[in-house]
Amino acid sequence: MNMTKKFWLVLLILVGLMAGGLNRSAAHAQQSVQRWLAPIGGGYADVYAGYCARVVSLARNNQVNILVLGMTYSTNAQSITEAERQVNLRDAEERRFQVEQACQRAAPAGVTSRAVLAPIFTRSDAMDEQQVRQYFSDDLTAVFFLGGDQKVAMQVIAGTPLEAALQAAYARGVAIGGTSAGSGLQAATMLADYNPNFAADNALDFGAPEVWNTAERHGLPFGLQAAILDQHFQQRGRIGRLLNALALPDVPHVGVGVDAYTGVWVADETRLQDVFGLYVVTILDEETYHAAQGVRYVGKDHTLSLRNVLVHLLAPGDFSYDLQSRQHSLQPAPTTLQRDFAALRAPVGAGPLFVGGNLTGQKLQHPAVQQFLQAAGGDQAQLLVVAVGYPSQRSALTAAEEILKAWGGKGQALALMPGEILTIPAESTGVWVIGKDQSLVEPMGLLALAEAWRAGKPLLMDNAAAALAGSFYSAHPPTPRESEQAEVATQGAFLAGRTRLQPGLGLVPACFEPQLLNDNRVGRMFSLAYNHPELVTFALMQDAVIVVTDTGAQVLGENAVLALDLRQATLALGDNQGFVIANGLLDVFAPGDAIEALSVEEATQRTPQPTPELVLPTATATITATTAATLTATAQPTAALPTPTTAAVATEQPASQGKLPSWGLWVAGAFLAGVLAYWVLRRPKR
């Protein structure tokens, strides 16, 4: 081969290597793009500042361009009336204007902010590739989903050019955020709703959560892969349904509950950071200590039984959580657990103690009540029924007399009002105390209960009276229904100093909170545990009873008890005075469970229990006319999510990524080099 041919061959090789090097640089640049999700638990005005602060920092060429999507407003994914479309446009336009104004306020001098509303409300809108393309320009900064219904939204989006455009935009660094339903859809496995006939008060029964995790039904496929999202979390007492959802097979076993008026930024689907807004973000981890592996479903309602769920809280400030390593920035999770519930025992010689979460319906048929009556002497029992915490003496006496009359045995009914001191007749063989309002009870008037119990009398303390059995209690009335007061009572309880805690009777060294989910007192449970981390806080569902004897404790009834244990946790306060917790532990004890610790080693040796078969009403299971009805609540195996429409992906491919994938440039370079080499070698000799 002469020198000319060698020159051309060397040149061609160099060109090929340069093309490969340039492509590797482009691929590296693509990988270094920071991707952002912004799940917001609900609300608008309270989170705009935190949302816009980061969006403005992502400005390109001194411009912030935000796309607002409102298909969450629609009542049906397939078609809506023209009247509904106009209402949706009007309402969504109001939010678009607010987002735009907030970002304009947050933008520094010289940076302009603009928000545009895409009128995409049905699946046919999302299938219109030409319409979709015009909203996804290369200078797009962020996408903001409005609140509403995430199920309808994903039926509009899934498998359409819109989904493909969203995925391509996210890959090139466009921040994807949204509030309420616009938050829930940001996880690939989507917690869609409660199944029919379920709500917060029975959320711990199998079948309560409706989870979308199939090829046909899912959240945004590029969203969180390692966690499930829930919104309005503490505001609406949704801890039960998230615990239940995470225990299902073939789903992520980590959940992120974002409270209303609160948001969090997620970097590269991995790092939760920079919480913004008013309250806290809750993380439930059923993976690290194999809680989901050891799940059990107990009784006729298949009530959830879980152990060693890791619990973390994030608040505004320098706090974060890594979804990949499952570590809180305050402290890594302990490698071993040393736990026991030995404190939940009656002293030698004491009678059995029954702590009730609010007995309803046929009280006398409750297994714990039957056990209490038997301990009090059966048919020969002389009961003292005491009513405390009622607004009037008459209402208190009426409630006590109803119990005594229903029992039909001998005894006395008594109404104890504030300032009065209880005296227990010597002939009483058992004391049943009922309570209405924890803020109206004075423990000092009930000291005789402790003396009688330690002397051997069986003691049943129900509802507000149950709270007094522990070392400390929350001195608050039932949760109000009015929205602003309810916010203070539920979400405000996660802020330091907002929950009034007072000493109880201290029968056992623990804390108790009744009516956990039916009256949404989760914040009180956390406040008790945070302020007294040396004590385990037990929160009882309605119709659940803890029976304490000198040999230990057991749950009886038809509902569950939660135990929040912060004895090994690390605690801090956020910039909003919100609780920050790393490595708390949560247990769910079902009826019949002994309240005992389960080691991590024991959990790993458990064989996962098959999920129960639960037939749901077919009349309410159908989602839309084009969606197959859900026949059972058993989790479906994870399936591959639908591949986005190819044409739409090509349209939305950013210029920085090149026109071909990495292997494409190598193939093209090699082909070109081969052609040129062949041409050089075949040239006639001169």
Residue pairs with C-beta under 8 A, 6 or more apart in sequence:
1 9
5 680
5 681
8 676
8 677
8 680
9 677
9 680
12 672
12 673
12 676
12 677
13 673
15 669
15 672
15 673
16 669
16 670
16 672
16 673
19 665
19 666
19 668
19 669
20 665
20 666
20 669
22 665
23 658
23 662
23 665
23 666
24 662
26 656
26 657
26 658
26 662
27 662
29 656
30 171
30 172
30 656
30 657
33 171
33 172
33 173
34 173
34 267
34 268
35 170
35 171
35 173
35 267
35 268
35 269
36 54
36 58
36 173
36 175
36 176
36 177
36 265
36 266
36 267
37 175
37 176
37 177
37 186
37 223
37 224
37 265
37 266
37 269
38 51
38 54
38 175
38 176
38 177
38 178
38 263
38 264
38 265
38 266
39 177
39 178
39 183
39 184
39 186
39 229
39 231
39 256
39 258
39 263
39 264
39 266
40 47
40 51
40 177
40 178
40 179
40 180
40 182
40 183
40 231
40 258
40 262
40 263
40 277
41 179
41 180
41 183
41 231
41 232
41 233
41 235
41 257
41 258
41 259
41 260
41 261
41 262
41 263
41 277
41 279
41 281
42 147
42 179
42 180
42 183
42 231
42 232
42 235
42 259
42 260
42 261
43 179
43 180
43 260
43 261
43 277
44 95
44 98
44 179
45 98
46 261
46 262
46 277
46 278
47 179
47 261
47 262
47 263
47 276
47 277
48 98
48 99
48 102
48 103
49 102
49 106
49 276
50 263
50 274
50 276
50 277
50 316
51 102
51 144
51 177
51 263
51 276
52 99
52 102
52 103
52 105
52 106
52 107
52 113
53 106
53 276
54 175
54 265
54 274
55 64
55 66
55 103
55 106
55 141
55 142
55 175
55 177
56 64
56 103
56 106
56 107
56 108
56 111
56 113
58 64
58 141
58 142
58 173
58 175
59 107
59 111
59 141
60 139
60 141
61 139
62 110
62 111
62 112
63 111
63 112
63 113
63 114
63 139
63 141
64 103
64 107
64 111
64 112
64 113
64 114
64 141
64 142
65 114
65 115
65 116
65 137
65 139
65 140
65 141
65 142
66 99
66 100
66 103
66 113
66 114
66 115
66 116
66 141
66 142
66 143
66 144
67 115
67 116
67 118
67 135
67 136
67 140
67 142
67 143
67 144
68 92
68 95
68 96
68 99
68 115
68 116
68 117
68 118
68 143
68 144
68 146
69 118
69 120
69 143
69 144
69 145
69 146
69 178
69 182
70 88
70 91
70 92
70 95
70 117
70 120
70 121
70 145
70 146
70 148
71 77
71 120
71 121
71 122
71 125
71 126
71 152
71 153
71 156
71 157
72 145
72 146
72 147
72 148
72 149
72 150
72 152
72 153
72 178
72 180
72 181
72 182
73 88
73 91
73 92
73 121
73 146
73 148
74 80
74 84
74 88
74 121
74 122
74 148
74 149
74 152
74 153
74 156
75 84
75 149
75 152
76 122
76 152
76 624
77 122
77 123
77 152
77 155
77 156
77 624
77 626
78 122
78 123
78 124
78 155
78 624
78 625
78 626
79 122
79 124
80 88
80 121
80 122
85 119
85 121
88 121
89 117
89 119
92 117
92 146
93 117
95 146
96 115
96 116
96 117
97 115
99 115
99 144
100 113
100 114
100 115
103 113
103 115
104 112
104 113
106 113
107 113
115 144
116 135
118 131
118 132
118 135
119 125
120 126
120 131
120 132
120 156
120 162
121 156
122 156
123 155
123 156
123 160
125 131
125 156
126 132
126 156
126 157
126 160
126 161
126 162
126 163
127 160
127 161
127 162
128 161
129 161
129 645
129 647
129 648
129 651
132 160
132 161
132 162
132 165
132 648
133 161
133 165
133 648
133 651
133 652
135 165
136 165
136 168
136 169
136 652
138 654
138 655
140 169
140 174
141 174
141 175
142 174
142 175
142 176
142 177
143 166
143 169
143 174
143 175
143 176
143 177
143 178
144 177
144 178
144 179
144 182
145 153
145 176
145 177
145 178
145 179
145 181
145 182
145 183
145 185
146 178
146 179
146 180
146 181
146 182
147 178
147 179
147 180
147 181
147 182
148 180
148 181
148 182
149 181
150 181
150 182
150 184
150 185
150 190
150 192
150 219
151 192
151 193
151 212
151 623
152 624
153 181
153 182
153 185
154 185
154 190
154 212
154 217
154 218
154 219
154 220
155 623
155 624
155 626
155 627
156 162
157 163
157 166
157 185
157 220
158 216
158 217
158 218
158 642
159 642
159 644
159 645
160 645
160 648
161 644
161 645
161 647
161 648
161 651
162 648
163 220
163 221
163 644
163 645
164 644
164 645
164 646
164 648
164 649
164 652
165 648
165 651
165 652
166 176
166 220
166 222
167 220
167 221
167 222
167 644
167 649
168 648
168 649
168 652
168 653
168 654
169 176
169 652
170 176
170 222
171 222
171 654
172 654
172 656
172 657
176 186
176 220
176 223
177 186
177 263
178 185
178 186
179 231
179 263
180 231
180 232
180 260
181 231
183 229
183 231
183 258
183 263
184 190
184 191
184 192
184 219
184 229
184 230
184 231
185 219
185 220
185 223
186 219
186 220
186 223
186 224
186 229
186 266
187 219
187 220
187 223
187 224
187 227
187 228
187 229
187 252
188 218
188 219
188 220
188 221
188 222
188 223
188 224
188 225
188 641
189 211
189 212
189 213
189 218
189 219
189 228
189 251
189 252
189 638
190 211
190 212
190 213
190 217
190 218
190 219
190 228
190 229
191 209
191 210
191 211
191 212
191 228
191 229
191 230
191 241
191 242
191 245
191 255
192 210
192 211
192 212
192 217
193 210
194 203
194 208
194 209
194 210
194 241
195 207
195 208
195 209
195 210
195 616
195 621
195 630
195 633
196 616
196 617
196 620
196 621
197 616
197 617
198 205
198 207
198 208
198 209
198 241
200 236
200 237
200 238
200 240
200 241
200 517
200 518
200 520
201 517
201 518
201 541
201 542
202 208
202 301
202 559
203 209
203 238
203 240
203 241
203 244
203 517
204 240
204 243
204 244
204 303
204 304
204 517
204 541
204 559
204 560
204 588
204 590
205 244
205 301
205 302
205 303
205 304
206 244
206 297
206 301
206 302
206 303
206 304
206 611
206 612
206 614
206 633
207 302
207 612
207 614
207 616
207 633
208 240
208 241
208 244
209 241
209 242
209 244
209 245
209 248
210 630
211 228
211 245
211 248
211 251
211 635
212 218
212 219
213 250
213 251
213 635
213 636
213 638
213 639
214 636
214 638
214 639
215 639
215 640
215 641
215 642
216 627
216 628
217 627
218 641
219 229
221 641
221 642
221 644
223 269
224 252
224 256
224 266
224 269
224 323
225 252
225 269
226 252
226 254
226 269
226 270
226 323
226 324
227 252
227 254
227 255
227 256
227 323
228 242
228 245
228 246
228 251
228 252
228 254
228 255
228 256
229 255
229 256
229 257
229 258
230 238
230 241
230 242
230 245
230 255
230 256
230 257
230 258
231 257
231 258
231 260
232 238
232 259
232 260
233 239
233 242
233 257
233 258
233 259
233 260
233 282
234 257
234 259
234 279
234 280
234 282
234 490
234 491
234 494
234 522
234 523
235 259
235 260
235 487
235 490
235 491
236 260
236 520
237 490
237 517
237 520
237 522
238 257
239 257
239 282
239 284
239 517
239 522
240 517
242 255
242 257
242 284
243 255
243 284
243 286
243 304
243 306
243 309
243 586
243 588
244 304
245 251
245 255
246 252
246 253
246 254
246 255
246 284
246 286
246 292
247 253
247 286
247 291
247 292
247 295
247 304
247 306
248 292
248 611
248 635
249 608
249 611
249 635
250 635
250 636
250 637
250 638
251 635
251 638
252 287
253 285
253 286
253 287
253 291
253 292
254 283
254 284
254 285
254 286
254 287
254 323
254 326
255 283
255 284
255 286
256 264
256 272
256 281
256 282
256 283
257 281
257 282
257 283
257 284
258 264
258 281
259 277
259 278
259 279
259 280
259 281
259 282
259 491
259 494
260 279
260 487
260 491
261 277
261 278
261 279
261 491
262 275
262 276
262 277
262 278
262 279
262 280
262 281
263 275
263 276
263 277
264 272
264 273
264 274
264 275
264 276
264 281
264 314
265 272
265 273
265 274
265 276
266 272
266 273
266 323
267 273
269 323
270 322
270 323
270 324
271 320
271 321
271 322
271 323
272 281
272 283
272 314
272 320
272 321
272 322
272 323
273 319
273 320
273 321
274 316
274 320
275 281
275 314
275 315
275 316
275 317
275 319
275 574
276 316
277 316
278 491
278 576
279 315
279 491
279 494
279 495
279 576
279 578
280 313
280 314
280 315
280 494
280 574
280 578
280 579
280 580
281 313
281 314
281 315
282 311
282 312
282 313
283 310
283 311
283 312
283 313
283 314
283 321
283 328
284 309
284 310
284 311
284 586
285 291
285 309
285 310
285 311
285 312
285 326
285 333
286 292
286 295
286 306
286 309
286 310
287 326
288 310
288 326
288 333
289 307
289 308
289 309
289 310
289 337
289 600
289 603
290 308
290 600
290 603
290 604
290 606
291 306
291 307
291 308
291 309
291 310
291 603
292 306
293 603
293 604
293 606
293 608
294 306
294 307
294 598
294 602
294 603
294 606
294 608
295 304
295 305
295 306
295 608
295 609
296 304
296 305
296 306
296 590
296 609
297 303
297 304
297 305
297 590
297 609
297 611
297 612
298 305
298 590
298 591
298 592
298 593
299 558
299 590
299 591
299 592
301 558
302 612
302 614
303 558
303 559
303 560
303 590
303 591
304 560
304 588
304 590
305 560
305 588
305 589
305 590
305 593
306 586
306 587
306 588
307 587
307 588
307 597
307 598
307 603
308 337
308 585
308 587
308 598
308 600
308 603
309 585
309 586
309 587
309 588
310 326
310 333
310 583
310 584
310 585
310 586
311 564
311 581
311 583
311 584
311 585
311 586
312 321
312 328
312 581
312 582
312 583
312 584
313 494
313 526
313 578
313 579
313 580
313 581
313 584
314 320
314 321
314 574
314 580
315 494
315 573
315 574
315 575
315 576
315 578
315 579
315 580
316 574
316 575
316 576
316 578
317 572
317 574
317 575
317 580
318 329
319 328
319 329
319 330
319 572
319 574
319 580
320 328
320 329
321 327
321 328
321 329
322 329
326 333
327 333
328 570
328 582
328 583
329 582
330 570
330 572
330 580
330 582
331 570
331 582
331 583
333 583
334 568
334 583
336 600
337 568
337 585
337 597
337 599
337 600
338 568
339 565
339 567
339 568
339 585
339 597
340 596
340 597
341 536
341 552
341 553
341 563
341 595
341 596
341 597
343 508
343 509
343 510
343 535
343 536
344 508
344 510
344 536
344 538
344 546
344 548
344 552
344 553
344 595
345 508
345 548
345 549
345 550
345 551
345 552
345 553
346 352
346 353
346 453
346 508
346 548
346 549
346 550
347 454
347 550
348 550
349 454
349 455
349 456
350 453
350 454
350 455
350 456
350 550
351 375
351 430
351 453
351 455
351 456
351 457
351 458
351 459
352 371
352 372
352 375
352 458
352 459
352 547
352 548
352 549
353 453
353 458
353 459
353 461
353 469
353 507
353 508
353 547
353 548
353 549
354 368
354 369
354 371
354 372
354 458
354 459
354 460
354 461
354 462
354 545
354 546
354 547
354 548
355 461
355 466
355 469
355 512
355 538
355 540
355 545
355 546
355 548
356 368
356 460
356 461
356 462
356 463
356 466
356 514
356 540
356 544
356 545
357 462
357 463
357 466
357 514
357 515
357 516
357 540
357 541
357 542
357 543
357 544
357 545
357 557
357 559
357 561
358 462
358 463
358 514
358 515
358 518
358 540
358 542
358 543
359 366
359 369
359 462
359 463
359 543
359 545
360 542
360 543
361 543
363 369
363 403
363 406
364 370
364 373
364 406
364 407
366 543
366 545
366 556
366 557
367 556
367 557
368 460
368 545
368 547
368 556
368 557
369 460
371 547
371 556
372 430
372 432
372 458
372 460
373 381
373 383
373 407
373 430
375 430
375 458
376 382
376 383
376 429
376 430
376 457
376 458
377 429
377 430
379 409
380 429
381 409
381 410
381 411
381 429
381 430
382 409
382 410
382 411
382 425
382 427
382 428
382 429
382 430
383 404
383 407
383 409
383 410
383 411
383 412
383 428
383 429
383 430
383 431
383 432
384 411
384 412
384 414
384 424
384 425
384 428
384 430
384 431
384 432
385 400
385 401
385 403
385 404
385 411
385 412
385 413
385 414
385 432
385 433
385 434
386 400
386 414
386 415
386 416
386 422
386 431
386 432
386 433
386 434
386 465
387 396
387 397
387 399
387 400
387 413
387 414
387 415
387 416
387 433
387 434
387 435
387 436
388 396
388 416
388 433
388 434
388 435
388 436
388 440
388 441
388 445
388 446
388 464
388 465
389 435
389 436
389 437
389 438
389 439
389 440
389 441
389 464
389 465
390 396
390 399
390 415
390 436
390 437
390 440
391 436
391 437
391 440
393 415
393 417
394 415
395 436
396 415
396 416
396 417
396 436
397 413
397 414
397 415
399 434
399 436
400 413
400 414
400 415
400 434
401 413
403 413
403 432
403 434
404 411
404 412
404 413
411 428
412 425
412 428
414 422
416 422
416 445
416 446
418 440
418 441
418 442
418 445
419 442
419 445
420 445
421 444
421 445
421 448
422 445
422 446
422 447
422 448
422 449
423 448
424 431
424 448
424 449
424 452
424 457
428 452
428 457
429 457
429 458
430 457
430 458
430 459
430 460
431 449
431 452
431 453
431 457
431 458
431 459
431 460
432 460
432 462
433 446
433 449
433 459
433 460
433 461
433 462
433 465
434 462
434 463
434 465
435 441
435 461
435 462
435 463
435 464
435 465
435 466
435 467
435 468
436 463
436 464
437 464
437 477
437 478
438 464
438 467
438 468
438 473
438 474
438 475
438 476
438 477
439 475
439 476
439 477
439 500
440 464
440 477
441 464
441 465
441 467
441 468
441 475
443 468
443 502
443 503
443 504
443 505
446 468
446 505
447 505
449 459
449 461
449 505
449 507
450 505
450 506
450 507
452 459
453 459
453 507
459 507
461 468
461 469
462 514
463 514
463 515
464 514
466 512
466 514
466 540
467 473
467 474
467 504
467 512
467 513
467 514
468 504
468 505
469 504
469 505
469 507
469 508
469 512
470 504
470 505
470 506
470 507
470 508
470 509
470 510
470 511
470 512
470 535
470 538
471 503
471 504
471 506
471 508
471 509
471 510
471 511
471 532
471 535
472 501
472 502
472 503
472 504
472 511
472 528
472 531
472 532
472 535
473 501
473 502
473 504
473 511
473 512
473 513
473 528
474 499
474 500
474 501
474 513
474 521
474 524
474 527
474 528
475 500
475 501
475 502
476 489
476 499
476 500
476 524
478 515
478 519
479 486
479 489
479 490
479 519
479 520
479 521
480 486
480 489
486 520
488 498
489 520
489 523
490 520
490 522
490 523
491 523
492 498
492 523
493 499
493 522
493 523
493 524
493 526
493 527
494 523
494 526
494 527
494 578
494 579
495 576
495 577
495 578
495 579
496 573
496 577
496 578
496 579
497 577
498 527
499 523
499 524
499 527
499 528
499 531
501 527
501 528
501 531
501 532
504 511
504 512
508 548
509 535
510 535
510 536
510 537
510 538
511 528
511 529
511 532
511 535
511 536
511 537
511 538
512 537
512 538
512 539
512 540
512 546
513 521
513 524
513 525
513 528
513 537
513 538
513 539
513 540
514 521
514 539
514 540
514 542
515 521
515 540
515 541
515 542
516 522
516 525
516 539
516 540
516 541
516 562
517 541
518 541
518 542
521 539
522 539
524 539
525 537
525 539
525 562
525 564
526 564
526 579
526 581
527 579
528 535
528 537
528 564
529 535
529 536
529 537
529 564
529 565
529 566
529 584
530 566
530 571
530 579
530 581
533 566
533 567
533 569
533 571
534 567
536 563
536 564
536 565
536 567
537 563
537 564
537 565
538 546
538 561
538 562
538 563
538 595
539 561
539 562
539 563
539 564
540 546
540 559
540 561
541 559
541 560
541 561
541 562
542 559
543 557
543 558
543 559
544 555
544 556
544 557
544 558
544 559
544 560
544 561
544 591
545 555
545 556
545 557
546 553
546 554
546 555
546 561
546 595
547 553
547 554
547 555
547 556
552 594
552 595
552 596
553 594
553 595
554 592
554 593
554 594
554 595
555 561
555 589
555 590
555 591
555 592
555 593
555 595
556 591
556 592
557 591
558 591
559 591
560 588
560 589
560 590
560 591
561 588
561 589
561 595
562 586
562 587
562 588
562 589
563 586
563 587
563 589
563 595
564 584
564 585
564 586
565 584
565 585
565 586
565 587
566 581
566 584
566 585
568 583
568 585
569 581
569 582
569 583
569 584
569 585
570 581
570 582
570 583
571 579
571 580
571 581
571 582
572 580
573 579
573 580
574 580
589 595
611 633
611 634
611 635
612 634
613 632
613 634
614 632
614 633
614 634
615 631
615 632
616 630
616 631
616 632
616 633
618 629
618 631
621 629
621 630
621 631
622 629
623 629
623 630
653 659
658 665
660 668
